[in-house]
């Protein structure tokens, strides 16, 4: 199938669905970021967890689950992988013996310094066709889903 044929392919009512448009944007961004993430063995989901830990050192696993809307069993598997990669460590919580506090390792901090800068630059490149006002409006509208 040629690109022209692909572009002409009608998706009917799906073209007017928010879910389809959000998925298209997500696919574009994941594709753009995949090379950066791949260098460090992480995925977009793991990147989100690393960001949460980076800006909230000592946070609990439960807090990250709730904020990122991640199932607790998926979170355990994700943290196991991040520990195996040497990016995160779980320590006993200083305030609750039943919980573990999450921290980036030195390697995790180094990876995030590099990766966060590159992801930010890539997103600016993807959004370059949007005016500053359009970017601000887009972000404000999307933030309303996060409540």
VOGU-3710 file (C-alpha; in Angstrom, 3 decimals, decimal comma):
1> xxxxxxxxxx> 0,000/0,000/0,000  1,435/3,364/-1,003  1,604/6,342/1,351  -0,964/8,164/-0,798  -3,356/5,226/-0,487  -2,757/5,060/3,259  -3,464/8,790/3,600  -6,738/8,432/1,653  -7,962/5,483/3,739  -11,103/6,621/5,551
11> xxxxxxxxxx> -11,487/5,770/9,210  -15,084/6,926/9,295  -16,373/8,112/12,636  -13,125/7,104/14,347  -11,468/10,200/12,871  -13,656/12,286/15,207  -12,880/10,294/18,343  -10,673/11,830/20,997  -9,188/8,415/21,797  -7,970/8,013/18,204
21> xxxxxxxxxx> -6,379/11,473/18,130  -4,706/10,975/21,522  -3,426/7,567/20,425  -1,992/9,108/17,234  -0,137/11,733/19,278  1,067/9,087/21,736  2,322/6,875/18,897  4,220/9,777/17,332  5,892/10,740/20,612  6,724/7,154/21,608
31> xxxxxxxxxx> 8,298/6,636/18,176  10,362/9,817/18,518  11,506/8,929/22,051  12,153/5,214/21,446  15,796/5,652/20,437  16,618/7,713/23,543  14,820/5,299/25,857  16,229/2,253/24,079  19,816/3,303/24,779  19,110/2,819/28,473
41> xxxxxxxxxx> 16,756/-0,158/28,273  13,717/1,799/29,415  10,230/2,367/28,023  7,938/5,407/28,175  6,215/3,866/31,204  9,498/3,317/33,036  10,560/6,855/32,142  7,446/8,207/33,875  8,303/6,270/37,024  11,889/7,539/36,921
51> xxxxxxxxxx> 10,680/11,139/36,563  8,356/10,729/39,565  11,185/9,327/41,688  13,664/11,943/40,475  11,484/14,833/41,565  10,256/13,103/44,729  13,214/11,227/46,238  12,103/8,917/49,013  8,540/8,718/47,706  6,528/5,578/48,305
61> xxxxxxxxxx> 5,648/3,009/45,694  1,963/3,586/46,505  2,232/7,339/45,875  3,830/6,747/42,460  1,169/4,137/41,582  -1,612/6,536/42,466  -0,112/9,570/40,720  0,730/7,729/37,490  -2,381/5,519/37,591  -0,343/2,298/37,519
71> xxxxxxxxxx> -1,587/-1,039/38,839  0,385/-2,085/41,930  1,431/-5,448/40,440  2,704/-3,698/37,298  4,586/-1,253/39,519  6,391/-4,080/41,319  7,520/-5,535/37,979  8,602/-2,088/36,753  10,625/-1,400/39,896  12,221/-4,848/39,677
81> xxxxxxxxxx> 13,363/-3,997/36,143  14,612/-0,533/37,142  16,575/-2,045/40,026  18,044/-4,670/37,702  19,131/-1,867/35,351  20,811/-0,147/38,299  18,644/2,967/38,016  16,514/2,768/41,177  16,876/1,469/44,691  14,233/0,659/47,294
91> xxxxxxxxxx> 15,138/1,492/50,872  13,203/1,073/54,101  10,941/4,067/54,657  12,124/6,266/57,515  8,497/6,906/58,530  6,707/3,584/57,903  8,403/0,206/58,280  5,794/-1,410/56,006  6,765/0,753/53,025  9,820/1,134/50,852
101> xxxxxxxxxx> 11,165/4,542/49,835  12,253/4,952/46,211  15,465/6,673/45,121  17,434/7,040/41,924  20,908/5,590/42,033  23,838/7,698/40,844  23,540/5,898/37,509  19,795/6,594/37,466  20,399/10,284/38,077  22,973/10,399/35,281
111> xxxxxxxxxx> 20,647/8,615/32,842  17,781/10,937/33,737  19,886/14,082/33,322  20,737/13,003/29,775  17,361/11,526/28,890  15,150/14,295/30,257  17,038/16,941/28,280  16,751/14,906/25,073  13,046/14,140/25,565  12,318/17,823/26,187
121> xxxxxxxxxx> 14,213/18,772/23,022  12,396/16,117/20,987  8,987/17,275/22,192  9,841/20,864/21,284  10,756/19,633/17,799  7,461/17,736/17,448  5,513/20,820/18,561  7,441/23,351/16,465  4,479/23,775/14,086  2,342/24,958/17,011
131> xxxxxxxxxx> 2,464/28,559/18,232  3,320/29,196/21,875  -0,366/29,939/22,508  -1,450/26,692/20,817  1,034/24,684/22,904  -0,196/26,332/26,099  -3,825/25,688/25,154  -3,114/22,060/24,260  -1,359/21,439/27,576  -4,094/23,200/29,560
141> xxxxxxx> -6,792/21,114/27,897  -4,909/17,853/28,420  -4,232/18,696/32,081  -7,976/18,608/32,669  -7,879/14,829/32,103  -5,351/14,498/34,913  -7,710/15,562/37,678
//
